[in-house]
Amino acid sequence: MKKKLKPPAAELNHITAALRPMAVAIGTLKADPDNVNTHDARSVESIAASLQRFGQQAPVLIVPGPAGKKIVKKGNGVLAAAKSLGWKHLAAVESDLSGDAAKAYAIADNQLGKLSQFDEALLAQQLAEFNDTMPDLDVESLGFSDAELESLGLPAALADPEGGATGASRQGGDTGEPPAPGVYKVVAECRNPTQQKKLFNRLRKDGFRCKLVTA
């Protein structure tokens, strides 16, 4: 029997250390043909953003499939996102469920997560805090759209009440100039939402208070 070769360590850097012994080649995994939970482009892109930011923090759940493949029963969105990122391995754990029991579990896993709800006040507070503690955090990696943030009142919470700057920029930033009275604004028109988010995150990282506006 041939000894199973371990993948190079560099290929597993995106998987949290404790899960790396569970790594399997993505080429051996197959999306669940019975999956009733669909993933549109936004879903896959958001999962990919999360994987890029945080790495894989939980294993996908697999069961034996045809032709030596493993069927993903939990984590089909993760599988699609990982493929879009060009990843070669994912951490996976094999379930002893099969047949209708495996199908029922997959449905339950998706449905039960929808029964909980956010404490919106606490959520808005924590997301606003991330603006200061994690200025390079892209909210897409958390799965929120601009409209959803606006519904939480976050543009107002994240922005300076007067629409100005804060931190280094308010104190003169790297210009060496003392603060001047008044409010100074810059309006930038972006070609698409992706460019808008990148500019927004870059300005926040530089110490400016900003808010997203769609006209």
N, C-alpha and C positions, 0 to 999 in steps of 0.2 A: 504494500500500500504506500502510495506517495505521501510524503509529509506535506501538510498544508502550509504554504508559504504565507508569512505575515506580510501585509502591505507595508510599504515604507512609512515611517512615522510621520513624515511631512504630509502624507495623504490623509492623515487622520487629525490634523491640527484643528479642524473645524468641529470636531466632536469633543465634548467635555471629557476630561481625562478618565473619570470613573466609568464611562461608557465605551471607551475605545476597545476593550476586549470583546465587546459585542458587535464590532464592526463587520459588516458583510458588503460584498460588492454590489453596487446598485444594478449592475447588469444581471444579477440573479433575482432581482425583485420585479414583481409584476403588479401593476395597479389592479385593484379589485374590480372585476367586471360586474359585481353585484352591489357596488357602492351606490347608495341612494343619496349621498351627500355630495353635491356637485361643487366644483371650484371654478369660478370665472377668472378672467385675467387679473382683476384687482386682487382677488384672494391669493392667487399664486404669487403675484408680485409682492404683496405684503408679507407673506410667509417667507419669501426669499430675502426680503429686507431684514426680517427678524433673524433669520439664520445667519445672515452676514454680520449682523450686529452682535448677536449673543452666542452664535454657534449652536450645535445641536445639544439640547439640554435634556431631552427625553427620548427614549427609543421608540421606533415604530413597532407595531405589533404585526407579526406575520404568521401564516399557516402554510402547510405544504400545498404546493400546486402541481400542475402537470409539467412534464418534461424537466423535472428537477428545479423548476422555478419556485419561488416563495411568493404567496399572495399577501399583499399588504391589507390588513383588515382595519387597522387604525394608523392614520398618518399618510393617506393618499395625497393630501395637499403638500405635505412635507416632501414626499417622493417627487412630485412634479416640480416643486421649487428647487430641490437639490439638483435635479437634472438640468434645470434652467441655469443654475450656477456652475455647471460643469463638474460637480462633485462626483467622485468615483465610489465613495463608501458612505453608508449610513449605519448607525447603531440600531440593532433590531433584537427583539426578544420573541421567541416562538411560543405561541399559545397552544394549549392542549385541546382547545375547542375546535369543532369541525362542523361541517354541514350547516343546518339551520341554526344551531346554537351559536356558531361564529357569526352568522348573518344577524341574528337577534342582538348579539352583544355590540356589533358595529352600529346598529341603529340606536341602541340604548346609549352608547357612548356619545353619539352626536346629539341626540335629543336631550339627554339629561343636562348637558352643558348649557342648553338654551333656557333651562328653567330658572337659572340664577339671574340676578340683575346687579348692575353697578349701584353702589352708593355714589350718586353723581356728585354730591358736594365734596366727598372725600377724593373721588377720582379727579375732579377738577383741581383740587388743592395739590395733589401729588404730581399731576402733569405740569402744573405751573411751577412747582419746585424743581422739576427736572430741567426747566429752562435755565436755572442758575447752577444746579449741581452737575448736569450733563448737557452742556450747551451744544455739543455736537450730535445729540440724539435726534435722529430723524423719526418724526412721529409715525411715518409709514411703517416702521419696524414694530410699532405697537398695534397696527391695524386700524388706525383712525384716519378718516378723510377730513378735509378742511371743513366740510359742512357739519360733520359730527363734532368737531372741535368747537365750531361756532355755536352749535346747539347747547354746548356745555358752558358757553360764555367765555371760552378760553382766549380768543383773540383779545378781548378786553382785559382778561386777567393777566395775559402775558405782555400786553403793551403798556407803556407808560401812559398814565391818564391824559397827558398833554401831547402824546404822540412823539415825544422827544427821545433822547438817548439816555443811557444810564451807565454806571460803572466808569471805565476809563474814558469812554467817549464823552460823557457828560463833564468830566473833569478836564477835558482838553485832549484826552487820548494820547496818541503818540506825537501829536503836533507840537507839544511844548507850549501851547497857547493856554492862557487862563480861560475859564468859562466866561462866555459872553451872555448878557441877559437876552431873554427871548427864546423862542423855539425855532429850530431850523430843521426843515423836512426835505427829504428826497423822495420823489415818486419814480419808480422804475416800472416800465412795461415789459412783461415777460412773454415769450412766445408760447409757452405751454405750462401746465401745472408742475411738471418735473423741474423745469428751469426756475419757476417761482420758488419751489421748496428749497432748491439748492442755494439760491440767493438768500432766502430767508434764514437758512441755517448758517450760512457764512457770516451774515451781518450779526446774528445773535452771538456767534463765536467771537466776533470782534468787539462785543460789548454793547451793541445797540439793542434797544427795545423796539421790536417790530410787531406788526400784525399783518396777517394775510387778508387781502381784499380781492374779491372777484367782481369785476364790473360787468 
